[in-house]
Amino acid sequence: MPKEILIQTQKGECLVAIIENGRVEDFHVEVDRYQSLLGNIYKGRVESILPSINAAFVNIGQERNGFLYLTDVVTPITDDDLSISRKLLHKIFKKPKDKAGVRQDRHPKKEELPLKVGQEILVQVVKDPFGEKGARLTTHLTLPGRFVVYMPYDQQTGVSKKIENVQERQRLREVVKGFSFAKVGGFIIRTASSKQGKRELIRDAQFLYNIWLKIHKKAQQEKAAALIYEEGELTWRIVRDYLNEDVEKLVIDNHEEFLRIRKFVETLIGRHMVNKIHHYNGHLPLFDSRNVSKELQKIYDTNVYCKSGAYIVIEPTEGLTVVDVNSGRFKTQASPEEAAFMVNMQVVPEIARQLRLRDLGGIIVIDFIDMSREDHKRKVLEAIQHELSRDPAKTEVNKISPLGLVEMTRARTGKTIESISFGPCPYCDGRGRVKIA
């Protein structure tokens, strides 16, 4: 399956299209007017704690304080020390016993909170600010690489569930055991690490560990609230996550970025991948020369048509996204039940594709055409699950309801493509949206 990566930079925008068999299968955009905080690590200060919602608000130097669930709090350095201290104190200060010989606390203490107001902590953004809400934070820091993810505050080692071969999973675990340079932390083996050599995995892990050493040093020097580590820009993330053996070439229209990407690929990945990086210097914009611009315009349309004549209607709202399936101009001599099944099966790949292209997230409700046969419902559900397995975002799909509805969730970490490109219409009090120049 031929696969290409096209990167177009213009007017304060960086647009990335992933092309498979001449068709856009994934799309990413980064604009100067909106800078994502996702993946950034901050040294924050706890401003307030609300036990009633089991959360804390942390000042990270942004317009709004970040939101941190107390269940996402980890204190890796002090936990061990506290455990040892408690054991020692337990031996020295024995608690009084009742008549039955059971130790009793004269003054039972309330459950201690893991944070205190004014405390300075390292946090990472896992979800960008949305509406009136601040960034969602966690203290379980992660540094993703091409083949592994380094977790400085977690000791366990995990392997991607998408690597199903038992022997390969065991081999990768053995390789991770050899990461003796990492004095603390654990690793997650990414899907891309399958069939990769030991040398490549060690180089990737060593690169991430060196980044952590710099983060740790800077965190000790800075005072809250301060940015400690900034996640790489879009081109860097695309190279890290998408440039692999399946990609025939990566084409970029910016010469300075072209040279920078080549240097990065040669240093981190290897010289064999450098030849896949190409510079485009044609007269037409890169996306226009490859007929990508016209196709990308369709991702803002409400109606999306399939070749068979069937179409889907996509309506995002603040709380959820609704996808309605319609037969449209679809024609067949089959029975109504068979026709409904055929239409539903044909639109499934397009639904999954549109979710990726538009980067829709949160709760998604798909209204399929009603089917009465259980085997048809099962096949449609299996089809949507299969198509979503290609999605890098985490998804969860529920069974088809008696009304023909499929409720699913897709991880939303930042703004949707539409919300970045469009703003509320100033002439209709926000009931419509206009393209941002």
Steps between C-alpha positions, in 0.01 A plus 500: 500500500687815378525757777630857492525792742445850361593805711395846382600817685337833418357813665573395856362150445654155480278245325577128490315245287557123519429352156422133441422375148457857383242583769530716812468267800617733777543874539674723755523877529700739717440876491698784655188658653429184701783323676412165654624428853459125458802308629663805660647455848468782754615566851172608652373624833189357665256789538203317650378150585136392478453163673132502401596443135829329584703756307747784529558814295861564407654824378719421198539857380208491256185710485305238695623262767540138398271227632662204675313199635645389832499143367752619237746613767820307556792588725767258381788625712328539833268198492779253570643723769161535668445125487832436676433773754156364582638152562767644729251715691266204530770304682601787729156635590276200553130579511301413816298179495147443610393206718480274197862578415417718197688828464272804499557858392392742774461775242429353155642725231323599184637363176797716405487678165791438262548875444512821701410853396816683395686179418712501183465195275594384150194451280439414136212617280289208376213708365503853362280775648147474363237772527514641852694200632871507568747238384462147637815397686670190635815432701553166322749646255561328164760569231405327172762391251481311171506153656461546876336733748704592808317547832741650756255459791374148425697181541292253298574389144219452249464381141245635252193278475521526121814284511325164527787258431599344833864439400540857376351641820742294707795605285415867546468458875847345510640795304349746749667315787831604343426871538743523790572868432152595628547511878134582563170465317342250264426456131206422274583318176318665210349310206765638266771315697386163363783328308739785583854414601641537848729784389210715372300452819793583726582812299140619525481431876837668564382810310188525720694442823741782412202729448372406845836582661478850350140537619591389851792743517297794373213421738736533795620841379166659407230635728129443440324579279741419217512307173756223543462301177316584179371221279649509151324686221277322249770407246708336774202301628407386150853372434505327838160332472444442128831472314570129477577229247146513359545862389643540148590866544445816703466821297529848652490840327717689751872469429613596849266242654613249237862529613401487868289185452780327309744573781255379762421180308869422446577552868208323661377248241784423263646590163288243317190717564655829388448418131124501560503872583434719193476875447223641279571828318225508236305811401166373631444442872589142591144396587362652178757314291383170651124581493490482878354847562163416342465186703591678825228760440244220533594431862312816597180390321203372697412239236759247383409292193617150407539365146191282539279807552457447875617779728559590864411820685746618767377749760742590781349654814660617822412178683525237226523434127212345306557297181187416302506234224277549196441283194483803267519394135603144584310252282468123522248226428566337836248492784472802734691309771784410261505855359532649850784260580683581174475876557621473860799288400596738218504813716696346791849566349400859420372560854830382651694708246302818575556458874876496434500784246289732716660377824158467661498383859292454810162322472400401146158358410462324163143455374517204263203399283286259701578130461300213649740211448749446781772370267480823299534708817797293610678538164448879495633527854805287415561714191502828693728349765738378228514840329557679831792268582708710256426816698791614720248656740348274764143394418232297674189370323177375660251256350230606255190605693146386410459836323799435275729740687868439573642697790878536501772720641818629340775659705495876456822669606480831316283714277328348197617594150180699448536701822856598400399609148162660575366754748149613605316720249481862626172562311281224644614491864704186451229286340724467195874471445738682266842405367785670682725684255 
